[in-house]
Amino acid sequence: MIHVHSNYGFHPVGQGLFSSGCICTNDSPHFNWVFDCGTASSLDYLRKQIGKYKVFLSARPIGLFCLSHFDKDHVNGARELLSLQRVDTLAMPYFPLVERMAIALADPDLTDDYLAFLVDPAGYMYAAAGDNLGNVIFITGGDNPPETPDEPITPDSPDDSDWDLQYPDTKVQEAPDPEDLHGVSDSNTWRGVRVFTHAKPFTVDGVWEFMFYNEHIPDKRSAALRKKVSAIIRKHKRSNGSFDGDNLIDELEIVYEDEFGSTGVAKNRISLVLYTGPLNRSDLTGFRIFGGLTTQGAGSPYWPYAYDLCDPAAEPCKMSVGYFGDFPLTSLRRLNKIKSHFGKRRWSWIEVVQIPHHGSRHSWFPGARAHFEHQASLISSARLSAKHPSQEVLDDLNDHGLMLVNEIQGARFLGHVQFE
């Protein structure tokens, strides 16, 4: 019998998202993961939480660090975290250069640092991390997984060795073309980069899994447009690796207006969705929540709170989490695609849902709650935000363990599962 403990954390960083998790047994090392690391509030909140998290990790690496998308309030702490802590695998959405430059054009407060990240996200992260970063994986949309039985498969027996992330079988990718279709502009960087579709899960020692969903399949655009964009970037790249950002953006705007018209290019708000939880279980003996439970809005008072999410004697317990980042959950059709992708078993085991886009009504269709089976709804937003969360979303979730994480308080979920 193997006893596995899980610990999910949502850190208080204000208007943004910084979540972490780990699994361990009493006599084995931790496997640690992070989902997003950024804030639009004061960076002091984020830096404080990164410092605390580093103390928790001690010398243990982060096995998987996922950036759901490229908005600053989800990624602007990634550089600091990578500079401080070893990351074995960094996961990002597959997003070609032409589309990343559309993000740059849509940002009125574009900084040189953020531009450098958008030009070459993998290279940027390797430069920030030094020897702290192992592999970079890009996740693209594509075919859904093959249909599987409703009953979970029996995993391999875990052992006492270090727990590592096992990649699914995939075709080895060739080097990117000169127009940087895969999102890697430096040929030296490419050696540590792989591209996967979202069709198969990543696993840890036969007991835990991470399953991505990416709705977006990037448009390759025309070869002529890719060449123009790449040429402009090369033209305005300085010898020290930085960019002449103002002139670069001015030239890009002309090219994009010629290509797409004067209405501009809409910002593509793709976001990876991530399911994580036990691959199988023989007995789940408890799942406990620590945080602030409220049915009120973002300006309401908060109270420390702890309770059991389930009573194993009365009902089957679940301990999986669904991270939605900023995914635009705007219709039942979109939601059903995600449910179909994850399958009945995974969907039914989700106990905690990170509500997309900080509880924005633009990323949550009315009545969406009825199509989930979870008990805890987590919204990460600044305490006095004027926009998030919206009252419509709060009303829809008011009987599903609504929890608000902000710059003052976080939340934790602790679980324990047994494997034969």
Contacts in CASP RR format, 6 or more apart in sequence:
PFRMAT RR
TARGET T0000
AUTHOR 0000-0000-0000
METHOD contacts of the structure
MODEL  1
MIHVHSNYGFHPVGQGLFSSGCICTNDSPHFNWVFDCGTASSLDYLRKQI
GKYKVFLSARPIGLFCLSHFDKDHVNGARELLSLQRVDTLAMPYFPLVER
MAIALADPDLTDDYLAFLVDPAGYMYAAAGDNLGNVIFITGGDNPPETPD
EPITPDSPDDSDWDLQYPDTKVQEAPDPEDLHGVSDSNTWRGVRVFTHAK
PFTVDGVWEFMFYNEHIPDKRSAALRKKVSAIIRKHKRSNGSFDGDNLID
ELEIVYEDEFGSTGVAKNRISLVLYTGPLNRSDLTGFRIFGGLTTQGAGS
PYWPYAYDLCDPAAEPCKMSVGYFGDFPLTSLRRLNKIKSHFGKRRWSWI
EVVQIPHHGSRHSWFPGARAHFEHQASLISSARLSAKHPSQEVLDDLNDH
GLMLVNEIQGARFLGHVQFE
1 282 0 8 1.000
1 418 0 8 1.000
1 419 0 8 1.000
1 420 0 8 1.000
2 25 0 8 1.000
2 157 0 8 1.000
2 158 0 8 1.000
2 207 0 8 1.000
2 418 0 8 1.000
2 419 0 8 1.000
2 420 0 8 1.000
3 25 0 8 1.000
3 26 0 8 1.000
3 416 0 8 1.000
3 417 0 8 1.000
3 418 0 8 1.000
3 419 0 8 1.000
4 23 0 8 1.000
4 24 0 8 1.000
4 25 0 8 1.000
4 158 0 8 1.000
4 207 0 8 1.000
4 208 0 8 1.000
4 278 0 8 1.000
4 416 0 8 1.000
4 417 0 8 1.000
4 418 0 8 1.000
4 419 0 8 1.000
5 23 0 8 1.000
5 24 0 8 1.000
5 25 0 8 1.000
5 26 0 8 1.000
5 414 0 8 1.000
5 415 0 8 1.000
5 416 0 8 1.000
6 21 0 8 1.000
6 22 0 8 1.000
6 23 0 8 1.000
6 277 0 8 1.000
6 278 0 8 1.000
6 319 0 8 1.000
6 413 0 8 1.000
6 414 0 8 1.000
6 415 0 8 1.000
6 416 0 8 1.000
6 417 0 8 1.000
7 21 0 8 1.000
7 22 0 8 1.000
7 23 0 8 1.000
7 412 0 8 1.000
7 413 0 8 1.000
7 414 0 8 1.000
7 415 0 8 1.000
8 19 0 8 1.000
8 20 0 8 1.000
8 21 0 8 1.000
8 321 0 8 1.000
8 352 0 8 1.000
8 412 0 8 1.000
8 413 0 8 1.000
8 414 0 8 1.000
9 19 0 8 1.000
9 20 0 8 1.000
9 21 0 8 1.000
9 410 0 8 1.000
9 411 0 8 1.000
9 412 0 8 1.000
9 413 0 8 1.000
10 17 0 8 1.000
10 18 0 8 1.000
10 19 0 8 1.000
10 354 0 8 1.000
10 378 0 8 1.000
10 380 0 8 1.000
10 405 0 8 1.000
10 410 0 8 1.000
10 411 0 8 1.000
10 412 0 8 1.000
11 18 0 8 1.000
11 19 0 8 1.000
11 20 0 8 1.000
11 49 0 8 1.000
11 52 0 8 1.000
11 53 0 8 1.000
11 405 0 8 1.000
11 410 0 8 1.000
12 45 0 8 1.000
12 49 0 8 1.000
12 405 0 8 1.000
12 406 0 8 1.000
12 407 0 8 1.000
12 408 0 8 1.000
12 409 0 8 1.000
12 410 0 8 1.000
13 38 0 8 1.000
13 39 0 8 1.000
13 41 0 8 1.000
13 45 0 8 1.000
13 46 0 8 1.000
13 49 0 8 1.000
13 380 0 8 1.000
13 407 0 8 1.000
14 39 0 8 1.000
14 40 0 8 1.000
14 41 0 8 1.000
14 45 0 8 1.000
14 380 0 8 1.000
14 381 0 8 1.000
14 382 0 8 1.000
14 383 0 8 1.000
14 405 0 8 1.000
14 406 0 8 1.000
14 407 0 8 1.000
15 39 0 8 1.000
15 40 0 8 1.000
15 41 0 8 1.000
15 73 0 8 1.000
15 358 0 8 1.000
15 381 0 8 1.000
15 382 0 8 1.000
15 385 0 8 1.000
15 388 0 8 1.000
16 36 0 8 1.000
16 38 0 8 1.000
16 39 0 8 1.000
16 40 0 8 1.000
16 41 0 8 1.000
16 73 0 8 1.000
16 74 0 8 1.000
16 358 0 8 1.000
16 380 0 8 1.000
16 381 0 8 1.000
16 382 0 8 1.000
17 35 0 8 1.000
17 36 0 8 1.000
17 37 0 8 1.000
17 38 0 8 1.000
17 68 0 8 1.000
17 73 0 8 1.000
17 74 0 8 1.000
17 325 0 8 1.000
17 354 0 8 1.000
17 358 0 8 1.000
17 380 0 8 1.000
18 34 0 8 1.000
18 36 0 8 1.000
18 37 0 8 1.000
18 38 0 8 1.000
18 39 0 8 1.000
18 46 0 8 1.000
18 49 0 8 1.000
18 50 0 8 1.000
18 77 0 8 1.000
19 34 0 8 1.000
19 35 0 8 1.000
19 36 0 8 1.000
19 323 0 8 1.000
19 354 0 8 1.000
19 380 0 8 1.000
20 32 0 8 1.000
20 33 0 8 1.000
20 34 0 8 1.000
20 35 0 8 1.000
20 53 0 8 1.000
21 32 0 8 1.000
21 33 0 8 1.000
21 34 0 8 1.000
22 30 0 8 1.000
22 31 0 8 1.000
22 32 0 8 1.000
22 33 0 8 1.000
23 30 0 8 1.000
23 31 0 8 1.000
23 163 0 8 1.000
23 204 0 8 1.000
23 207 0 8 1.000
23 208 0 8 1.000
24 30 0 8 1.000
24 31 0 8 1.000
25 158 0 8 1.000
27 160 0 8 1.000
28 158 0 8 1.000
28 160 0 8 1.000
28 163 0 8 1.000
29 60 0 8 1.000
29 162 0 8 1.000
29 163 0 8 1.000
30 60 0 8 1.000
30 163 0 8 1.000
31 63 0 8 1.000
31 163 0 8 1.000
31 164 0 8 1.000
31 165 0 8 1.000
31 204 0 8 1.000
31 205 0 8 1.000
31 208 0 8 1.000
32 57 0 8 1.000
32 60 0 8 1.000
32 61 0 8 1.000
32 62 0 8 1.000
32 63 0 8 1.000
33 62 0 8 1.000
33 63 0 8 1.000
33 64 0 8 1.000
33 65 0 8 1.000
33 66 0 8 1.000
33 210 0 8 1.000
33 276 0 8 1.000
34 62 0 8 1.000
34 64 0 8 1.000
34 65 0 8 1.000
34 66 0 8 1.000
34 81 0 8 1.000
35 66 0 8 1.000
35 68 0 8 1.000
35 274 0 8 1.000
35 323 0 8 1.000
35 325 0 8 1.000
35 354 0 8 1.000
36 66 0 8 1.000
36 67 0 8 1.000
36 68 0 8 1.000
36 74 0 8 1.000
36 75 0 8 1.000
36 323 0 8 1.000
36 325 0 8 1.000
37 46 0 8 1.000
37 50 0 8 1.000
37 65 0 8 1.000
37 67 0 8 1.000
37 74 0 8 1.000
37 75 0 8 1.000
37 76 0 8 1.000
37 77 0 8 1.000
37 78 0 8 1.000
37 81 0 8 1.000
38 46 0 8 1.000
38 72 0 8 1.000
38 73 0 8 1.000
38 74 0 8 1.000
38 75 0 8 1.000
38 76 0 8 1.000
38 77 0 8 1.000
38 78 0 8 1.000
39 45 0 8 1.000
39 46 0 8 1.000
39 73 0 8 1.000
39 76 0 8 1.000
39 77 0 8 1.000
40 72 0 8 1.000
40 73 0 8 1.000
40 382 0 8 1.000
41 382 0 8 1.000
41 407 0 8 1.000
42 407 0 8 1.000
43 76 0 8 1.000
43 77 0 8 1.000
45 407 0 8 1.000
46 76 0 8 1.000
46 77 0 8 1.000
46 80 0 8 1.000
47 80 0 8 1.000
50 77 0 8 1.000
50 80 0 8 1.000
50 81 0 8 1.000
50 84 0 8 1.000
51 84 0 8 1.000
53 81 0 8 1.000
54 84 0 8 1.000
54 85 0 8 1.000
57 85 0 8 1.000
61 85 0 8 1.000
61 86 0 8 1.000
61 87 0 8 1.000
61 88 0 8 1.000
62 81 0 8 1.000
62 85 0 8 1.000
62 86 0 8 1.000
62 87 0 8 1.000
62 88 0 8 1.000
63 87 0 8 1.000
63 88 0 8 1.000
63 89 0 8 1.000
63 164 0 8 1.000
63 165 0 8 1.000
64 88 0 8 1.000
64 89 0 8 1.000
64 91 0 8 1.000
64 165 0 8 1.000
64 202 0 8 1.000
64 210 0 8 1.000
65 78 0 8 1.000
65 81 0 8 1.000
65 82 0 8 1.000
65 87 0 8 1.000
65 89 0 8 1.000
65 90 0 8 1.000
65 91 0 8 1.000
66 90 0 8 1.000
66 91 0 8 1.000
66 92 0 8 1.000
66 210 0 8 1.000
66 212 0 8 1.000
66 272 0 8 1.000
66 274 0 8 1.000
66 323 0 8 1.000
67 74 0 8 1.000
67 75 0 8 1.000
67 78 0 8 1.000
67 90 0 8 1.000
67 91 0 8 1.000
67 92 0 8 1.000
67 93 0 8 1.000
68 74 0 8 1.000
68 93 0 8 1.000
68 271 0 8 1.000
68 272 0 8 1.000
68 273 0 8 1.000
68 274 0 8 1.000
68 323 0 8 1.000
68 325 0 8 1.000
68 326 0 8 1.000
68 327 0 8 1.000
69 75 0 8 1.000
69 93 0 8 1.000
69 269 0 8 1.000
69 270 0 8 1.000
69 271 0 8 1.000
69 272 0 8 1.000
69 325 0 8 1.000
69 326 0 8 1.000
70 92 0 8 1.000
70 93 0 8 1.000
70 95 0 8 1.000
70 100 0 8 1.000
70 103 0 8 1.000
70 117 0 8 1.000
70 118 0 8 1.000
70 121 0 8 1.000
71 269 0 8 1.000
71 326 0 8 1.000
72 114 0 8 1.000
74 325 0 8 1.000
74 326 0 8 1.000
75 117 0 8 1.000
76 114 0 8 1.000
78 125 0 8 1.000
78 128 0 8 1.000
79 124 0 8 1.000
79 125 0 8 1.000
79 128 0 8 1.000
81 87 0 8 1.000
82 90 0 8 1.000
82 125 0 8 1.000
82 128 0 8 1.000
82 129 0 8 1.000
82 132 0 8 1.000
82 133 0 8 1.000
83 128 0 8 1.000
83 129 0 8 1.000
83 130 0 8 1.000
83 132 0 8 1.000
84 132 0 8 1.000
85 132 0 8 1.000
86 132 0 8 1.000
86 133 0 8 1.000
87 129 0 8 1.000
87 132 0 8 1.000
87 133 0 8 1.000
87 134 0 8 1.000
88 134 0 8 1.000
88 135 0 8 1.000
88 164 0 8 1.000
88 165 0 8 1.000
89 134 0 8 1.000
89 135 0 8 1.000
89 136 0 8 1.000
89 137 0 8 1.000
89 165 0 8 1.000
90 125 0 8 1.000
90 133 0 8 1.000
90 134 0 8 1.000
90 135 0 8 1.000
90 136 0 8 1.000
90 137 0 8 1.000
91 136 0 8 1.000
91 137 0 8 1.000
91 138 0 8 1.000
91 139 0 8 1.000
91 212 0 8 1.000
91 272 0 8 1.000
92 121 0 8 1.000
92 122 0 8 1.000
92 136 0 8 1.000
92 137 0 8 1.000
92 138 0 8 1.000
92 139 0 8 1.000
92 272 0 8 1.000
93 138 0 8 1.000
93 139 0 8 1.000
93 140 0 8 1.000
93 214 0 8 1.000
93 216 0 8 1.000
93 270 0 8 1.000
93 271 0 8 1.000
93 272 0 8 1.000
94 138 0 8 1.000
94 139 0 8 1.000
94 140 0 8 1.000
94 141 0 8 1.000
94 182 0 8 1.000
94 183 0 8 1.000
94 195 0 8 1.000
94 214 0 8 1.000
94 218 0 8 1.000
95 121 0 8 1.000
95 138 0 8 1.000
95 183 0 8 1.000
95 216 0 8 1.000
95 218 0 8 1.000
95 270 0 8 1.000
96 180 0 8 1.000
96 181 0 8 1.000
96 182 0 8 1.000
96 183 0 8 1.000
96 218 0 8 1.000
96 219 0 8 1.000
96 220 0 8 1.000
96 221 0 8 1.000
96 226 0 8 1.000
97 119 0 8 1.000
97 179 0 8 1.000
97 180 0 8 1.000
97 181 0 8 1.000
97 183 0 8 1.000
97 185 0 8 1.000
97 226 0 8 1.000
97 229 0 8 1.000
97 230 0 8 1.000
97 233 0 8 1.000
98 221 0 8 1.000
98 225 0 8 1.000
98 226 0 8 1.000
98 229 0 8 1.000
99 218 0 8 1.000
99 219 0 8 1.000
99 268 0 8 1.000
100 118 0 8 1.000
100 119 0 8 1.000
100 121 0 8 1.000
100 183 0 8 1.000
101 118 0 8 1.000
101 119 0 8 1.000
101 229 0 8 1.000
101 233 0 8 1.000
101 252 0 8 1.000
101 256 0 8 1.000
102 256 0 8 1.000
102 265 0 8 1.000
102 266 0 8 1.000
102 267 0 8 1.000
102 268 0 8 1.000
103 118 0 8 1.000
103 267 0 8 1.000
103 268 0 8 1.000
104 110 0 8 1.000
104 114 0 8 1.000
104 115 0 8 1.000
104 118 0 8 1.000
104 249 0 8 1.000
104 252 0 8 1.000
105 249 0 8 1.000
105 252 0 8 1.000
105 253 0 8 1.000
105 256 0 8 1.000
105 264 0 8 1.000
105 265 0 8 1.000
106 265 0 8 1.000
106 266 0 8 1.000
106 267 0 8 1.000
107 114 0 8 1.000
110 245 0 8 1.000
110 249 0 8 1.000
112 242 0 8 1.000
112 243 0 8 1.000
112 245 0 8 1.000
115 243 0 8 1.000
115 245 0 8 1.000
115 248 0 8 1.000
116 124 0 8 1.000
116 241 0 8 1.000
116 242 0 8 1.000
116 243 0 8 1.000
117 124 0 8 1.000
119 185 0 8 1.000
119 233 0 8 1.000
119 243 0 8 1.000
120 180 0 8 1.000
120 183 0 8 1.000
120 184 0 8 1.000
120 185 0 8 1.000
120 186 0 8 1.000
120 189 0 8 1.000
121 183 0 8 1.000
122 136 0 8 1.000
122 138 0 8 1.000
122 183 0 8 1.000
122 184 0 8 1.000
122 186 0 8 1.000
122 189 0 8 1.000
122 192 0 8 1.000
122 193 0 8 1.000
123 184 0 8 1.000
123 185 0 8 1.000
123 186 0 8 1.000
123 189 0 8 1.000
125 133 0 8 1.000
125 136 0 8 1.000
126 133 0 8 1.000
126 136 0 8 1.000
126 189 0 8 1.000
134 192 0 8 1.000
135 192 0 8 1.000
135 193 0 8 1.000
135 194 0 8 1.000
136 189 0 8 1.000
136 192 0 8 1.000
136 193 0 8 1.000
136 194 0 8 1.000
137 167 0 8 1.000
137 193 0 8 1.000
137 194 0 8 1.000
137 195 0 8 1.000
137 196 0 8 1.000
138 182 0 8 1.000
138 183 0 8 1.000
138 193 0 8 1.000
138 194 0 8 1.000
138 195 0 8 1.000
138 196 0 8 1.000
139 196 0 8 1.000
139 197 0 8 1.000
139 198 0 8 1.000
139 212 0 8 1.000
139 214 0 8 1.000
139 272 0 8 1.000
140 195 0 8 1.000
140 196 0 8 1.000
140 197 0 8 1.000
140 198 0 8 1.000
140 214 0 8 1.000
140 216 0 8 1.000
140 217 0 8 1.000
140 218 0 8 1.000
141 197 0 8 1.000
141 198 0 8 1.000
141 213 0 8 1.000
141 214 0 8 1.000
141 215 0 8 1.000
141 216 0 8 1.000
141 217 0 8 1.000
142 197 0 8 1.000
142 198 0 8 1.000
142 199 0 8 1.000
142 214 0 8 1.000
142 217 0 8 1.000
143 197 0 8 1.000
143 199 0 8 1.000
144 199 0 8 1.000
144 340 0 8 1.000
144 341 0 8 1.000
145 199 0 8 1.000
145 200 0 8 1.000
145 341 0 8 1.000
145 343 0 8 1.000
148 343 0 8 1.000
148 345 0 8 1.000
150 344 0 8 1.000
150 345 0 8 1.000
151 345 0 8 1.000
152 279 0 8 1.000
152 280 0 8 1.000
152 281 0 8 1.000
152 345 0 8 1.000
153 279 0 8 1.000
153 280 0 8 1.000
154 280 0 8 1.000
155 203 0 8 1.000
155 206 0 8 1.000
155 207 0 8 1.000
155 279 0 8 1.000
155 280 0 8 1.000
155 419 0 8 1.000
156 205 0 8 1.000
156 206 0 8 1.000
157 206 0 8 1.000
157 419 0 8 1.000
158 205 0 8 1.000
158 206 0 8 1.000
158 207 0 8 1.000
158 419 0 8 1.000
159 205 0 8 1.000
161 205 0 8 1.000
163 204 0 8 1.000
163 205 0 8 1.000
164 204 0 8 1.000
164 205 0 8 1.000
165 202 0 8 1.000
165 203 0 8 1.000
165 204 0 8 1.000
165 210 0 8 1.000
166 202 0 8 1.000
166 203 0 8 1.000
166 204 0 8 1.000
166 205 0 8 1.000
166 206 0 8 1.000
167 194 0 8 1.000
167 196 0 8 1.000
167 202 0 8 1.000
168 196 0 8 1.000
168 199 0 8 1.000
168 200 0 8 1.000
168 201 0 8 1.000
168 202 0 8 1.000
169 200 0 8 1.000
170 194 0 8 1.000
170 196 0 8 1.000
170 197 0 8 1.000
170 200 0 8 1.000
172 194 0 8 1.000
173 182 0 8 1.000
173 193 0 8 1.000
173 194 0 8 1.000
173 195 0 8 1.000
175 187 0 8 1.000
175 190 0 8 1.000
176 182 0 8 1.000
176 183 0 8 1.000
176 184 0 8 1.000
176 190 0 8 1.000
178 227 0 8 1.000
178 230 0 8 1.000
179 223 0 8 1.000
179 226 0 8 1.000
179 227 0 8 1.000
179 229 0 8 1.000
179 230 0 8 1.000
180 226 0 8 1.000
180 230 0 8 1.000
181 220 0 8 1.000
181 226 0 8 1.000
182 190 0 8 1.000
182 193 0 8 1.000
182 195 0 8 1.000
184 190 0 8 1.000
184 193 0 8 1.000
185 233 0 8 1.000
198 211 0 8 1.000
198 212 0 8 1.000
198 213 0 8 1.000
198 214 0 8 1.000
198 341 0 8 1.000
201 209 0 8 1.000
201 210 0 8 1.000
201 211 0 8 1.000
202 209 0 8 1.000
202 210 0 8 1.000
202 211 0 8 1.000
203 209 0 8 1.000
203 210 0 8 1.000
203 279 0 8 1.000
204 210 0 8 1.000
206 279 0 8 1.000
207 278 0 8 1.000
207 279 0 8 1.000
207 280 0 8 1.000
207 419 0 8 1.000
208 276 0 8 1.000
208 277 0 8 1.000
208 278 0 8 1.000
208 279 0 8 1.000
209 275 0 8 1.000
209 276 0 8 1.000
209 277 0 8 1.000
209 278 0 8 1.000
209 279 0 8 1.000
210 274 0 8 1.000
210 275 0 8 1.000
210 276 0 8 1.000
210 277 0 8 1.000
211 274 0 8 1.000
211 275 0 8 1.000
211 276 0 8 1.000
211 342 0 8 1.000
211 346 0 8 1.000
212 272 0 8 1.000
212 273 0 8 1.000
212 274 0 8 1.000
212 275 0 8 1.000
213 272 0 8 1.000
213 273 0 8 1.000
213 274 0 8 1.000
213 275 0 8 1.000
213 338 0 8 1.000
213 341 0 8 1.000
213 342 0 8 1.000
214 270 0 8 1.000
214 272 0 8 1.000
214 273 0 8 1.000
215 270 0 8 1.000
215 327 0 8 1.000
215 334 0 8 1.000
215 337 0 8 1.000
216 268 0 8 1.000
216 270 0 8 1.000
220 226 0 8 1.000
225 255 0 8 1.000
225 259 0 8 1.000
228 255 0 8 1.000
229 252 0 8 1.000
229 255 0 8 1.000
232 248 0 8 1.000
232 251 0 8 1.000
232 252 0 8 1.000
232 255 0 8 1.000
233 243 0 8 1.000
233 248 0 8 1.000
235 248 0 8 1.000
235 251 0 8 1.000
236 243 0 8 1.000
236 244 0 8 1.000
236 245 0 8 1.000
236 247 0 8 1.000
236 248 0 8 1.000
236 251 0 8 1.000
237 243 0 8 1.000
238 244 0 8 1.000
256 264 0 8 1.000
256 265 0 8 1.000
257 264 0 8 1.000
269 326 0 8 1.000
269 328 0 8 1.000
271 324 0 8 1.000
271 325 0 8 1.000
271 326 0 8 1.000
271 327 0 8 1.000
271 328 0 8 1.000
271 356 0 8 1.000
272 325 0 8 1.000
272 327 0 8 1.000
273 322 0 8 1.000
273 323 0 8 1.000
273 324 0 8 1.000
273 325 0 8 1.000
273 327 0 8 1.000
273 338 0 8 1.000
274 322 0 8 1.000
274 323 0 8 1.000
275 320 0 8 1.000
275 321 0 8 1.000
275 322 0 8 1.000
275 323 0 8 1.000
275 342 0 8 1.000
275 346 0 8 1.000
275 350 0 8 1.000
276 320 0 8 1.000
276 321 0 8 1.000
276 322 0 8 1.000
276 323 0 8 1.000
277 319 0 8 1.000
277 320 0 8 1.000
277 321 0 8 1.000
277 349 0 8 1.000
278 284 0 8 1.000
278 319 0 8 1.000
278 320 0 8 1.000
278 349 0 8 1.000
278 417 0 8 1.000
278 419 0 8 1.000
280 419 0 8 1.000
281 417 0 8 1.000
281 418 0 8 1.000
281 419 0 8 1.000
282 418 0 8 1.000
282 419 0 8 1.000
282 420 0 8 1.000
283 312 0 8 1.000
283 417 0 8 1.000
283 418 0 8 1.000
284 310 0 8 1.000
284 312 0 8 1.000
284 316 0 8 1.000
284 317 0 8 1.000
284 318 0 8 1.000
284 319 0 8 1.000
284 415 0 8 1.000
284 416 0 8 1.000
284 417 0 8 1.000
284 418 0 8 1.000
285 312 0 8 1.000
285 317 0 8 1.000
285 416 0 8 1.000
285 417 0 8 1.000
285 418 0 8 1.000
286 308 0 8 1.000
286 309 0 8 1.000
286 310 0 8 1.000
286 312 0 8 1.000
286 317 0 8 1.000
286 319 0 8 1.000
286 415 0 8 1.000
286 416 0 8 1.000
287 308 0 8 1.000
287 309 0 8 1.000
287 310 0 8 1.000
287 317 0 8 1.000
287 318 0 8 1.000
287 319 0 8 1.000
287 351 0 8 1.000
287 413 0 8 1.000
287 414 0 8 1.000
287 415 0 8 1.000
287 416 0 8 1.000
288 306 0 8 1.000
288 307 0 8 1.000
288 308 0 8 1.000
288 309 0 8 1.000
288 413 0 8 1.000
288 414 0 8 1.000
288 415 0 8 1.000
289 305 0 8 1.000
289 306 0 8 1.000
289 307 0 8 1.000
289 308 0 8 1.000
289 309 0 8 1.000
289 376 0 8 1.000
289 403 0 8 1.000
289 411 0 8 1.000
289 412 0 8 1.000
289 413 0 8 1.000
289 414 0 8 1.000
290 304 0 8 1.000
290 305 0 8 1.000
290 306 0 8 1.000
290 411 0 8 1.000
290 412 0 8 1.000
290 413 0 8 1.000
290 414 0 8 1.000
291 304 0 8 1.000
291 305 0 8 1.000
291 306 0 8 1.000
291 403 0 8 1.000
291 409 0 8 1.000
291 410 0 8 1.000
291 411 0 8 1.000
291 412 0 8 1.000
292 302 0 8 1.000
292 303 0 8 1.000
292 304 0 8 1.000
292 305 0 8 1.000
292 403 0 8 1.000
292 404 0 8 1.000
292 409 0 8 1.000
292 410 0 8 1.000
292 411 0 8 1.000
293 303 0 8 1.000
293 305 0 8 1.000
293 307 0 8 1.000
293 401 0 8 1.000
293 402 0 8 1.000
293 403 0 8 1.000
294 300 0 8 1.000
294 302 0 8 1.000
294 303 0 8 1.000
294 402 0 8 1.000
294 403 0 8 1.000
294 404 0 8 1.000
295 394 0 8 1.000
295 398 0 8 1.000
295 402 0 8 1.000
296 394 0 8 1.000
297 389 0 8 1.000
297 391 0 8 1.000
297 394 0 8 1.000
297 404 0 8 1.000
298 381 0 8 1.000
298 382 0 8 1.000
298 383 0 8 1.000
298 384 0 8 1.000
298 385 0 8 1.000
298 388 0 8 1.000
298 389 0 8 1.000
298 404 0 8 1.000
298 406 0 8 1.000
299 383 0 8 1.000
299 384 0 8 1.000
302 404 0 8 1.000
302 406 0 8 1.000
302 408 0 8 1.000
302 409 0 8 1.000
304 409 0 8 1.000
309 317 0 8 1.000
309 318 0 8 1.000
309 351 0 8 1.000
309 375 0 8 1.000
309 376 0 8 1.000
309 413 0 8 1.000
310 316 0 8 1.000
310 317 0 8 1.000
310 318 0 8 1.000
310 351 0 8 1.000
310 375 0 8 1.000
317 351 0 8 1.000
318 348 0 8 1.000
318 349 0 8 1.000
318 350 0 8 1.000
318 351 0 8 1.000
319 349 0 8 1.000
319 351 0 8 1.000
319 413 0 8 1.000
319 415 0 8 1.000
319 417 0 8 1.000
320 346 0 8 1.000
320 349 0 8 1.000
320 350 0 8 1.000
320 351 0 8 1.000
320 352 0 8 1.000
321 350 0 8 1.000
321 351 0 8 1.000
321 352 0 8 1.000
321 353 0 8 1.000
321 354 0 8 1.000
321 413 0 8 1.000
322 350 0 8 1.000
322 352 0 8 1.000
322 353 0 8 1.000
322 354 0 8 1.000
323 354 0 8 1.000
324 353 0 8 1.000
324 354 0 8 1.000
324 355 0 8 1.000
324 356 0 8 1.000
325 354 0 8 1.000
325 356 0 8 1.000
325 357 0 8 1.000
326 356 0 8 1.000
326 357 0 8 1.000
326 358 0 8 1.000
326 363 0 8 1.000
327 356 0 8 1.000
327 357 0 8 1.000
327 363 0 8 1.000
328 334 0 8 1.000
328 356 0 8 1.000
328 357 0 8 1.000
328 362 0 8 1.000
328 363 0 8 1.000
329 335 0 8 1.000
329 356 0 8 1.000
329 363 0 8 1.000
329 364 0 8 1.000
329 365 0 8 1.000
329 368 0 8 1.000
330 362 0 8 1.000
330 363 0 8 1.000
330 364 0 8 1.000
330 365 0 8 1.000
331 365 0 8 1.000
332 365 0 8 1.000
332 368 0 8 1.000
332 371 0 8 1.000
335 365 0 8 1.000
335 368 0 8 1.000
335 371 0 8 1.000
336 371 0 8 1.000
339 347 0 8 1.000
339 371 0 8 1.000
347 373 0 8 1.000
348 373 0 8 1.000
350 372 0 8 1.000
350 373 0 8 1.000
350 374 0 8 1.000
351 374 0 8 1.000
351 375 0 8 1.000
351 376 0 8 1.000
351 413 0 8 1.000
352 374 0 8 1.000
352 375 0 8 1.000
352 376 0 8 1.000
352 377 0 8 1.000
352 378 0 8 1.000
352 413 0 8 1.000
353 372 0 8 1.000
353 374 0 8 1.000
353 376 0 8 1.000
353 377 0 8 1.000
353 378 0 8 1.000
354 378 0 8 1.000
354 380 0 8 1.000
355 364 0 8 1.000
355 377 0 8 1.000
355 378 0 8 1.000
355 379 0 8 1.000
355 389 0 8 1.000
355 393 0 8 1.000
355 397 0 8 1.000
356 363 0 8 1.000
356 364 0 8 1.000
357 363 0 8 1.000
357 364 0 8 1.000
357 388 0 8 1.000
358 379 0 8 1.000
358 380 0 8 1.000
358 381 0 8 1.000
358 385 0 8 1.000
358 388 0 8 1.000
358 389 0 8 1.000
359 379 0 8 1.000
359 381 0 8 1.000
359 388 0 8 1.000
359 389 0 8 1.000
359 390 0 8 1.000
359 393 0 8 1.000
360 387 0 8 1.000
360 388 0 8 1.000
360 389 0 8 1.000
360 390 0 8 1.000
360 393 0 8 1.000
361 390 0 8 1.000
361 392 0 8 1.000
361 393 0 8 1.000
364 390 0 8 1.000
364 392 0 8 1.000
364 393 0 8 1.000
364 396 0 8 1.000
366 392 0 8 1.000
366 396 0 8 1.000
367 396 0 8 1.000
368 396 0 8 1.000
369 377 0 8 1.000
369 396 0 8 1.000
369 397 0 8 1.000
369 400 0 8 1.000
372 400 0 8 1.000
374 400 0 8 1.000
375 400 0 8 1.000
375 401 0 8 1.000
376 400 0 8 1.000
376 401 0 8 1.000
376 403 0 8 1.000
376 413 0 8 1.000
377 397 0 8 1.000
377 400 0 8 1.000
377 401 0 8 1.000
377 402 0 8 1.000
377 403 0 8 1.000
378 403 0 8 1.000
378 405 0 8 1.000
378 411 0 8 1.000
379 388 0 8 1.000
379 389 0 8 1.000
379 393 0 8 1.000
379 402 0 8 1.000
379 403 0 8 1.000
379 404 0 8 1.000
379 405 0 8 1.000
380 405 0 8 1.000
380 406 0 8 1.000
381 388 0 8 1.000
381 389 0 8 1.000
381 404 0 8 1.000
381 405 0 8 1.000
381 406 0 8 1.000
382 388 0 8 1.000
382 406 0 8 1.000
382 407 0 8 1.000
383 404 0 8 1.000
383 406 0 8 1.000
383 407 0 8 1.000
383 408 0 8 1.000
389 404 0 8 1.000
394 402 0 8 1.000
403 411 0 8 1.000
405 411 0 8 1.000
END
